[in-house]
């Protein structure tokens, strides 16, 4: 049974690689056409690790900023989350953190609001190897920020002591929760 599971996982992994290759080809085609979504997906891919051109947090910030300047509302939202929360959404355990001296909560929240005026969601590519599907999932731009203010965020100094980076704020958590619920109620999300 174990051998069959390992073989199945290996086959699924190979299918996923092919699907990611298709996703990358579509992204490069968008970039070639001058579509800011291509530059946004390139920045996101580097941040999330499905593109391995850079893992430098400042280069990722600059890639997102370029796509945002070109008109990508997705990039504005994700760049805003990066400034406010310190990490690009969807990175999981391999999160690339923006150094604290470059974080700017006010700027981040303003970028998210600006991006959400166009569309309240940001796109995130998904590959499902078992069903041979690739698609863009649309995630509420306010969700991560609602949780950030609800839970707060701490960091650890060199001596191992924790200190707050983002204070818990019930009023802001509720404000962003309302924006999140409105976005979800609009049907724009596909989470």
C-alpha positions, 0 to 999 in steps of 0.5 A: 500500500505504501509503495502504491501511495508513493508512486501515486504521489510521484505521478501527481507531482509530475502532473503538477510540474507540467501544469505549473509549466503551462501556468508559467507559459501563460504568464510569460505570454501575458508579460510579452503582451504587456499585460500587468497580470503577467508581471504580477504573477511573476512577482507572486510566483517568486514570492511563493516559490513556484518561480525561482528567479529571486527570493530577495524580499526587496526584489519581490517588493520591487516586482510587485511595485512595478506590476502595481504601477502598470495598473494591476489591482492584484499587485496593489493589494498583495504589495499592500499586504506585504507592507502591512503584514510583512509577508506575501499571502500564500507562502506557507512555511517558506515565507519571505519576510519584508525586513521590518525597516521597510514595512509601512502599515499606513502605505500598505493599507492605502494600497489595499484600499486602492486596489480593492476599488478596482476589484476586492480580490487578488488572484492566486494561481492554483494547480490541482494535479489529481484533476489536471486543473490550473486556475486562478483563485480569487481571494478577498483583499481584506481577509488577511488584514482583518486577521492581522488586526484581530490577532496582532503580530509579534517578532523576536529579537536577537535575545529571543524576546518577543515584541509586537510588530502589529498591535491587536486592534479590535476596531480595525479588525472589525473594519477590515472584517466588514470589507472582507464580508462585503467582498465575499458577499459580492461573489467576487471570491472563489475561495 
